[in-house]
Every structure is written in structure tokens, then in C-alpha cells.
Amino acid sequence: MLGFFVCQKYHTYVRIFFLSLFVYIIIFMKYLDVVITLLLSILLTLGVGYENRMMITGGCLFLALTFLSSKWWLKWLFIFPIGLVAVLYFYSGYIYGQPNIGIVASLFETNKRETIEFLLAIPPKVIILNAILFIAFSYYLIRVKFVFKWHKTVFLFGCFCFCFSSLNLFVYHCYTSVNHYIIQMNTLKNSIHQGSNWHILKVKPRYKTYVLIIGESMRKDYMSSYGYPLNTTPFLATTPGVFVNGYLSTASHTAVSLPRTLAISHGLDLNPVNNIITLANTAKMKTIWLSNQGFIGQYDTAVSAIAVHASEKKFLKKGNFLTNNTSDYSLLPLFKQALAEPYSGSKLIVLHIMGSHENFCDRIKKDSYNLKDKDLSCYLSTYNQTDTIIKTIVNDLKATQDSYSLMYFSDHGLNNVSAIKGKTQLVHGDLYKQNYEVPLIEIASDIHQHIMLNKQISAFNFMSIFSNWIGVKTAQLPSLNVYQLPQNKKIQVLSGNQMVLFESLKNDPDEIIHR
């Protein structure tokens, strides 16, 4: 009898549950259009990179979509083209943020292999959210229509709300970013056919061989030579040299950072014809550029427009679909060959490596640390690999018994966007100090101590450092070493499409190691 009552009570609860569920579905369906429009507004705002302004820009977008849906032609002729671009941008926007010149440069200068690597590295959560966004956007276009009595007033209010929405900001930042990129590329391409106007005052090189290694995506706080607890850079941690603790890259993306580091520049303004290669050429040095970065066309990347001035240049990648994932180790035989070439004067050999470029596990021969966090483990292993490459190059330089100086810096850093404890996802960004805090190191035949120089120095001053390094004085810029450069507590960096104070950026500390 007791079992009967229990069973009856159970069935009553089941009936109440399904009845309640049915009522909720009816209510939900009644307001489904509102729910879909709100969801679409939130996802579009996240997807175009305005999470920090969600309340304002997302709210305005919701009102705009609501009011502008009163006419089908407004949705299809006005919302559809802009929304479609935003949906396609979702992967980049959710991970990297709002459009800027760096993202635009990456879009135009990335080869097919790097595009595939980017797509394969997208977290499943982002793919699912983008699928939901696509469904919500399709439903909105096909089914959603709100009816209002005062059509003209509603239309004007909808347009007003759109002006303050995330989609309007997206359009604005797309336009300004593309415009800045076009200006930069036109300036770089025009510089190919222009002669430099260096006015040389004095040439007195100190060394027979100068080697400049340009790293990729390496932030200094993960280097054991700068204090990281895991031994990621064993050679650099112990070798004699000058280690600048406070060197800040000009920007947070390679295609924006390097032209402003390797040539005279002031913020967005750029004078690419007066660069490290043309300066060395004018000083009668032999210039050799060795690169493991892609070379898509003749002058169609920001860096290759500078590299093309070198008297000798070799690119391991040509940017086509079948390009192998060439290891940085492949540059070593080319370096040895360049080192052996006879030349009566001084040489400048530039090596542009892939370094710690995403995807990290594709950059290494083996995982040196086997951490639980696979992404972090591979990232740190790229540091160890770069450290080994620098060690090999230094040993090759020593073997010549000639005087030498090697300088290493990274073009920019990365920041962690993972919200999961114990899991990292390091990506490009421009909101954090660590996007700009990178190593600057000099190792030379006459440096016999391990020196840590705690001093903030901007990469916008690199041309002054470089001219002093190779022993050249010019009328265009001061020739100063890292000790002579004045201390600057108000350094600005290029964040997005504008210069901002470095100290105003947020902090992204390095991750704790988990074995």
C-alpha cells in the first residue's frame, strides 16, 4: 500500500514537471524573438572584441536590432552585410579583440599554412559559440520581426542606437585599421625604390661580425635568464652578456612592431627607407638576411620590404600551401655558410626565426618539460630551442677567432586568455604589459660578465642602439647604447591603432608550473 502511494506521488510530480515545462515553453516561444535578438546582440559584441564595453555597446545593438527589424529590407540591406562580416570575424574577435592594424596585417600577410594552424588552434568553446551565433543570426534574419506603430520614429531611434552599438564600432575600427595598414604598406613598398638619405658622420666598427637574431612571440618573464623558475634558457641564464630588463616592443604584432623597430619611426609614422640594412650598407658592411618566416611575394610583407635591401637574402619559406613547417635549426647551416664567406670589412648577419610563434607544438622537435598544461609545455620548449640555437651560433662565432657581437630581441610578447585554472592559451594581444615586455640581449667576444640592466627602454629607440652597436654615427639620430639612453618612465606603445602609456596597461603574470 505504501508503495502504491509513493508511486502515485511520483507520477504527480512528473505530471507537474511536464505541465510546468509546457507552460515555460509556451512563454518562451512567445518571447523567443526577444531572446534570440538579445543573444545575438551579446554574441556579436563578444565576437567583434568589445567584451569590456558589453553593457553599453551590446545594449545599444539590442535596441538597434529590435527597432530596425520592423522592416525586412532594413535587416537584409543594412544589418545582413555588416553582421555577416562580424560573424566571420568571430574567431579573431573573441580571441584577439577588436580590429586593429596588427590583426589586419596578420590577415593579409599570413600564408596558407599559418591560416590552417590558426583554425586548428581555435578552442572548441569558441567554435560552439560561433555556431550558436550563426544560428541566431540566421533566425533573426528569417523570422524576427517586431511591429511598431510609429515607423519613422522607430527607424530614426534604431539608427541612433546603432551609432553607439558594437557593430558600428566594429565598422569604424575595420576602416581605420585597414586604412593604417594600406598607408604602412604603401610607405614600405615605395621605400623599396627609394635611396636612403643617411648622412654618415663617422664609421668605426668594433667587431668583425655582427649577428642580429630577431625572435618571435617571446615574453621575457618565461625566460629563466630573467628569473622564471623552470630552466627554459640554460645557456642565456649563465653566459656572459648584457640583459636589458625593461625593453618594450613598439607594438604587439610582428608586421606592426618590426617596421617600427628596424627603421626610424615615431608612433604610427614610419620612415622605412632609413632602416638597419640601408644603414649598414651605407657603412660599407656586408649585409646578409636569413629568414625562417614566410616570404609570400616579392615585397608584400612589412619585414620583407626591409630585408630586400640586404646584399644577400635567403628565405626558407615561400608561403605556398605545401610549405613544410621548417625548423629554425635549418637556418644554422646557412648561418655557418654566411659566416665563412670572405669579406675584408665587417659583416651584419640577420636571422629572423619562427621562435615561439603559434602553434607552439609545431615549432619544436620535442617537448622538453612534459607539463600537464601541454600548451605551456610546448611554449616553454620553444624557449629552450631558441636558447640552443643562440648557443650554437655563439660557438660558431667563437670558432672563427674573430671579434663578434650578437644581439637578440623578440618582436613582441603574448598574453594568456584562458579562464581555466592550470590551462594556458597564449595569444597576440595589446591590452597587457606582457604583450610588450620582451628580451634584449647582447653577447660579445669582449663581454665577460653576466650583467642585468634594470632599465625601461623603448624599441622605438632601437635604431639609436643599432647605430651605436655597429659603430656608425649619423646626422639623423643619436648613437646611444643601452647605458646611455635616458631612463623613461612614460614610454608609449602602439596599442590597437593608437599610442598609449605602457604603465596604463593591465598585468598578465606568468603561469605557475604544474608537473
Secondary structure, DSSP 8 states (H G I E B T S, - for coil): -HHHHHHHHHHHHHHHHHHHHHHHHHHHHHTHHHHHHHHHHHHHHHHTT-GGGIIIIIHHHHHHHHHHTTSHHHIIIIIHHHHHHHHHHHHHHHHH-S--HHHHHHHHH--HHHHHHHHHTS-HHHHHHHHHHHHHHHHHHHH-----S-HHHHHHHHHHHHHTSHHHHHHHHHHHHHHHHHHHHHHHHHHHTS-----EEEE--S-SEEEEEEE-S--GGG-GGGT-SS-S-HHHHHSSEEEEEEEE-SBSSHHHHHHHHSEEEETTEEEEEEEHHHHHHHTT-EEEEEEEEE--SSS-STTHHHHTTSSEEEEEE---TT-----GGGHHHHHHHHHHS--SS-EEEEEE--TT-SSGGGT-SS-SS--SSHHHHHHHHHHHHHHHHHHHHHHHHHHHTS-EEEEEEES---EE---STT---EE--SSBGGGTB--EEEEETT--SEEEEEEEEEGGGHHHHHHHHTTEEESSS----TTTS---SS-EEEETTEEEEGGGSB---------
